[in-house]
Amino acid sequence: MSVKITGGFEEQGIVVGNIYDKYGSNNPIVRYIMQGFESSLSDLVQIVAPESIHEIGCGEGYWTLRWAEQGIPVRGCDFSKHAIALAQENAIMRGLPPETFAIKSIYDLVAEDDRTDLVVCLEVLEHLEHPEAGLKALQRVVGRYLIVSVPREPIWCGLNLARGKYLKNWGNTPGHIQHWSKASFIKLISKYFNVVKVRSPLPWTMLLCQPRI
């Protein structure tokens, strides 16, 4: 599924959305890596069998639109006006309502409006200046389950260096200001949620979590 992407657009000093179209890439290595991510994510969503999904930090809406086309009630939000405008265009191109997407920061989530059976937050926390505030916000809106993922360090930066990218920043992708190993990310998330399952599609850490009782 091809979508319009932001292409590294900066908003409020933050790189939003996807720098390049990794979902539609013809590069066999990129395709292999993305297939691993999709397989892990699809497996966790299938385990949950959600009644509804709210994707926080949805960017251009790729995954939200995928789930909508599967018949799952979905919505997506992102702080970026530019990313949401593209997400709405992508929705219209697929005959889906643009109202599926709304402008909202993770920090502004409220239970009354945003609480959903399954909350998904993919590749968002590494962009946040205050990731623990973001996790506290997610606590307010997670119904039964949360799926969250971040790049796995130092593997992520190492792979960027190996392909000759972002050499001046030691392989760090523009906009990534937080860095976690698999163990350190699990430790962080465990402060706010019960980690149910761990997936490690190269080069990410992906967790299925439940609210702490």
N, C-alpha and C positions, 0 to 999 in steps of 0.2 A: 504494500500500500504506500503510495507516494503522497507526501504532504508538502505544502509550502513551509519553508523554515526561515528562521530569523537570520541565519548566516553570520552569527557573531555580533549582532546588534547590541549596543550598550544602552541601558536605560537607568538613570539615577546612578551612573557609575558602575553598574553591574551588567555583566554579559548575560543575556537572556536567551532562552531556547537553545537550539542546537547550532553549533558553528558550521557544521556541514551535514549533508543528508546521509547519516549513517544507516538509516532504515532502507534507503533506496540505492545504496552503494553497489557498484559492480565489482569492487575489490573482493577477491575470494577470502582474504583474511578477515576483512571487516564483516563480510557476510557470515563467516563461520562464528566469529565472536558474538555477533548480534543474534544468531540462531541460539547460541547458548544462553544468552540473556532472556530471550523470548521463551525458551523451553522452561527455564526456572520460574519465570513469572507466571506463565500459563499453568504450570503445575501447582503453584501456590494458590492461584485464583480458583482452580478446580477443587482443591481441598476445601476452601472456604465455601464454595457454591453460594456466592453472595446474593442477597435480595436486591442490593443496590451498591454502587461504587461512587465514591467522591475522590477524584484525583487532585491532590494538593500540589501546586507547582507543575501544572500540566503542560506548560510551554505551548507548542503549536497544536497539541491535542492528539498526537498519534495514538497513544494507548487508549485514551477515553473514546476516541472514534472506533477503534477496534472493538472495544467492549460493547459500544452502542450497536454496532453491526451484528453482534452476537445476540442481541435482544436483551441485554442487561440494562436496567435503568441506571443511567450514569449522569454525572456532571463533573466539570473540571474548573479549577480556578488557578489564577496566577497573578502576581503583583504587577506584571508587565502589561501595559496597555497594548504595546506592539505585538507581543506574543498572542494575547487573547484575540486581537483583530485577525491575526492569521489563523488561529484556531477556528474562529467563526467562519472565515472564508473556507477553510477545509471542510467544515461541517456542511455548509451550503452546497459545496461541490458534490457531496455525498447524499444530498437530499435530507439532511438532518437539521434540526432547529438550531440556529446560532445561539439561542438562549441556553444551550447546553453548557456554555462557557461564560464565566463571569470574572471580573477583575477583583481580586482580593488577595492580600498578603497572608502568608501562613500565620503571622503574628496576630492577625485580626479575626481569626476563626472564633465562632461562638456556637455553643451547643444548640441554641434555639434554631439557628439557620443552617448549620453545617454538619450536624451529627448524622452519620451514615453507617450502615451495616459494616461495610468494608471501606477503610480509608487507605489510599495508596499514595506514597510519597517517594518518587523515584529520582535519584540524582539531584536532590534539592539541598540537603543539609550541608553539603560541602561548600555551598555558595553563601551560607548564612554567617553573618558576623556574630550572631548569638544563637547557635544551634540548640542550646538547652532551653532557651525561651521558645524556640520552635517546637521542641518536643513537649513542653508544657501545654502549648496551644493544641497540639495533636491529641493530648490526653482529654481535652474538652470535647472532642468530636468523634472519637473512635467508638463505634458501636460494639461489634463483636471482635473485629480483627483489624490489624494494621499490617501492610506490607511496606517495607522501607528498604531502600538500597543506596549505597554510596560506592565510589571507586575504592578499590582495595590498594592501599599503599604499602610498600613502595613500588609494587608491581605496575600500577598505573603509570607513574612517571617514568619508570624504567622502559616500558613498552613505547611510550612517546619518544624517549631518547633513541631507542633502537630504530625507530622509523624516521629519525631526523627532525622531529617536531619540537618546538618550544625549547630549543637548546639553551638560549640565554636564561631561561627560568628553570633549568634542570629538569625539563620534561613536564613541568606543571602546566596544566591546561588553563588558559585564561579564565578567570572567574572563580577558580577553586582556591578558597582561602582556609579551608579546614582539611585535615588529612588524617585518616584512620587506617590502621591495620585491621585485619579481621577481628583479632582479639580485643583491641581497644574499642572498636565500634560496638561489639556485643556487650562489652562492659558498660559503655555509655547508655545504650538503649535499655539495658537491664535495670537501670536506675528508675525508669519511667514505665516500662512494660515488661510483661513476661514473654521471653523469647521462646516460641514454640518450635520453629524449624529454622535451620540455617542452610542457605544455598550459596555456592561460591562459583558462579559462572565467571570465567576469566574475562576481564579483571575487576570484578565487582564483589561486594558482600551484600547479600540480599536476605532479609529476615522476615519471617512471619511471626507476628506478635499478638498478644491479647492484653487487654487492660489489667492492671494489677488490682486485686480485690483488697 
